[in-house]
């Protein structure tokens, strides 16, 4: 069995804690985590915004390519814990 990457370990912990909470609570917590991480890692607003733009662009691509059909519709079923999409 392969070892979990650090990103996968954090993702699994976050999804486990998020289970049972509202969509707004989960999205808010994820957004706050991203904002605080960017703030801590960039000395300038420009650097933080550039990285945020890159992350949002990659998130949009992942949504389009992995979670929606070519016609822009999502399958009817919901997956409780989606697969990890690596961001490195």
Secondary structure by P-SEA (a helix, b strand, c coil): cccccaaaaaaaaaaaaaccccaaaaaaaaaaaaaaaaaaccccaaaaaaaaaaaaaaaaaaaacccccccccccccccccccccccc
